Structures are given as C-alpha cells and as structure tokens.
C-alpha cells in the first residue's frame, strides 16, 4: 500500500497538473496565461530559495544577483545575432551563437551556480545577519556591475529584444520536476543533513554531519534552480534590465517564502500563489481608479507598502508562515477536513 | 592629480563622513542593545530631512525650527516603530528583526512616495551656510565647518552620556549582557526606547546635514547612506561609539577618494567600494578595528 502510494502519488499529481495546464491553455484568455507563467516562475524562485533560507538556515538576500548572472548568460545565447553585434562587444564565438531555450536554461543554471560558489562560499563561516549582509552586498554589487559594464551588458539601457521562449509547458515542467526533487531531497540523507545544520550547527557537527558540505550542496542546488528561474523570467518579459534584479525582487521572493513558511515546499507554492495573485489584483488600484464618482489618484508604491505592512503583521502574529515546516499532503488535508467537519456539525443538544 | 586636489577631496568628504558617522552611531547603539541591524535607519534619516523640509517650505519656519522639527519627527517615528514593529518580534531573534527592519524601510519609503511623489525637492539653506572661503586655493564651505563642528560636539556629548550618566551605564550593561542587566534591575524596555530615541535624533540631524549639503531631499534618499553607515559601524567595532564615528569618517573619505580617482565613466561603481571593504573586513577582521562592547563568547 505504501509503495503503491509512493509510485502512484506523483503520477496522479502530474496527471492533474497536465489537465490543469490544458485547461488554462485552452479555456482562458492570454492574460491569465501570462499570469500563470509568472506564478510558475515564482514557484521556482521560492522553492529554490527555500533550500538555502528555509532548510539550511543560510538566509541569502543575494539570489537576485544570481538570477541576473544567469539572465545575462542566457541572453548572450538566445538573443538575435545582429543585436549583439550592434550593441555589445563580445568575443565573436559568443556573438554568433543563437540557441534555443533548453541549453540556455542549463548554461544559465550553471553560471548561477558558479557565481554562487565563487562569491558566497567564503562567507559560509559568517553567521546570522553577517551572512545576510554579505549576500545583500553581493546583490548590490552585481546590479551595479551590470549597470556599469556597458561593453558587455549595455548598461542601464538593458538588453531588449530577448525572444519570449518561455511558455506554460516549459515553466510547469520544471516546476513539477523541482517540486518532486525538493520533496525527495527533504527526505534524503543530504536534505536531513541540511535541516539539521539549519537547526543547530554545532549539534549537527557533533553527530558527524559535515556542515560545510551540507551548506555547499544547499547553495549549489539553490543557485542552479534560481538561475533557471532567472532565465525563464527573462524569457517571459522579453527584456533584461539590471535594476529589475535589485532588492525589490529579492524582497518579493522572501515575502513568498515567509508567507508560505520557511522549510515547507508546499508552503512556498502557496506563498507564490498568494503574492502573485495579490500583485495582479492590486496593480490596477495603484494606477488610480474611480469609486462612486470619487476619483482616486495614482498611488505609486501602494503595492509595496501593503506588502511590507503585511509582512510585518505576519512576522508578528504568525512568524512561521502559513505552513511552518509542514507539508500539505492528502492525509493532512483529510485531517483538516475532519477538523472543520467536527466544528461545523451541530452538537447534540442536551435537555 | 595634484596634492591640492586630494586635500580638496578630503575636505569635501568630511561632511559626508560626518553624516555616515552619525548614522553609524545609531546602528551601533541599536545593534548593541537589541541585536538589531536597523535598515529602517535610512528611512528615519529621510523622515527627519522631510520634516525639516516641510516645516521650512510649507510652514515658512526658520532653519532652527526646521532642525527641531526634523529631530521631533524622526524621534516620534522611531518610537512608534519600536512599539509597533520591533517590540513584538524582539524575541524571534536577529534575522526576524532584520527582515522586519527591511519591511519597515520599504513601507515608510513607499508611504512617502505615495503621499509626496518621488520628486527631488529643493531644501532651503540659510545664507551663512552657503558661503565659501578660499584658503590658499582650497575651497572651504561654511557648511562643512558647521557640519563637522556639530558632529564633534554631538560625539563628545554622547560619549559623556554613555560613560558618565546612570542611563548610559545601563545602556552599556544591556549591550554587554541583557539578561544579567535585567537581573540587576535595569529596565531594558526603557533602555531600548532611549536607544531608539538617540539613534533617530542622530539620523534626523544627519538628514538635515544632507539637505544643507546637497540642497535637495527625496523619498528614496535613505537608500544612499544606509549601507555605508552600517559598514562604518562594523568597521568601528559594534557598540563602540567613538569607533563608529571614526569608521564613518574612514568610509566617507575612502568612498570619495575612490570615486575621485576613478575614470568618470565608472563612477556608478561607487557601491562596489564599500562592499569590497565589508567583504575584506568580515572575512579577516569581523570584530572591527576597535574593541567591541559585546560579551566575548
């Protein structure tokens, strides 16, 4: 029974996902299509951030820089040759390549891993907020280098006609793989080592776990998939501006992570859904609207303001997010349903 | 690149170093008593500058009143933030506090952008601060002299307060070991509020200095000094007020000289300098240049 469930579970899940995607693909207008793609990219970013920030307790604020590196690497590979020849001074072998999405994804992921290794491996011995600051600094340096190395990045003017290769199937194919992979990772020896290091490094080391190996592995996996997410994002919006990968995007992903619950993969999906949905709901309000004949002016910054306030409230009242470290499973859903049922069912009246 | 050019750059950097030093003292105090890396300090700085701007532009108040308005506005903001945002998450630890401060910073910044739009606004400066002296070919601004003098006076006063008064000693005790201080009858809540008041007032003064020096204010201005000031605080040794001040001057002058010697098309690389300092510092001497006031673990 147990093995049957273990084999059937993912297959049924995958089947449901494919059905859902077919539905979105065929029935909904293109706007929702775009929204769903963004949702999928956010899942990838959040789940991969979860591996470092949630499991291993390495609170990174530098993942925007990794996305940026991967974005540039993939843009070099997929952009039209004439544009690269006209605006950048790249070596000729790089100018003349014009690749499809898949190899660009892999290269982007590997480049992000490389950057993650080179620039954050020395900072592993830092603890707590010193590590956070180091990664934050890494992010700011990456953005500032991207803005100033005009020969290779076209500076703040950005890289503009990036082919919009990303579609629903690519994104959710990777989402399905990543979620399955990370759920398995959480149960594996390596994943348990990561979580143990995150809880108490000294204790974990006493038990014979190599903390540096666990941290390295966590950062490598996380960087790779963050890079993949960055590549997908760049190929959704069709352009690449270094400022887009600054503190704001990092903050958004951290939001999704904390809302969902650090350490919970299904929580990350929930968080990504909530944040993506609310941004889309609130954006028109920010543009100004008319209610009962009273015209509200445009209020830039409203979405960010509301999110920041929401984040503070969550940190105060529910510091472990919606899911905490638990995972949503059929069994926990059943328990929840039974609990709700018990609440709703009227009590037998006495008298 | 003459000698005179370098001296001129250092003179110009003194004002910037003073602002960073004042902000760094705020960081060092809050980190000491609370373990909080307060990135909202940059927004308090902005709130201070804007309070002065609003008092002077809308209320037509004189400069001195503007200065008081700045300190008042920032202190009120700081105390409210402490009560509403930081106190409820205090027990959750340093990382949660830090994320809260990031969220607070984004909230305040966007509140001001919503209310006032992200325009650059001219900051009125009294005439006597705008005078320039020419001393053997070196240009010395009156505002540089005023800023450095005020900063030095504040530093001395603060050092006396921390070292000689009962509250100051309580503050150092809390920074060193909060639980023991509590056992000795120190009211930690009160000490933390006082630390917030001092840090906010210093940030507000730095904000007014910014307005005087650069002649304009903007809701996103808090982003500029916040990181440099934090690095100055780490450089000076956490909890060490004189160290934070010296760290501010070192970072301020270093940043200015770095930009001055850089070819003009690479001026945007300015943030790289401070972060490179931080990288080197944290990797080789995480305790800073001067002794820190933390319990050795």
Interface residues (C-beta under 8 A of the other chain):
Chain A: X59 X122 X123 X126 X128 X129 X130 X132 X133 X134 X137 X138 X140 X141 X144 X145 X147 X148 X150 X251 X254 X258 X299 X300 X301 X302 X304 X305 X307 X308 X309 X311 X312 X315 X316 X319
Chain B: X37 X85 X88 X89 X92 X94 X95 X96 X98 X99 X100 X102 X103 X104 X106 X107 X109 X110 X111 X113 X114 X117 X118 X227 X230 X265 X266 X268 X269 X270 X271 X272 X275 X278 X279 X282 X283 X286
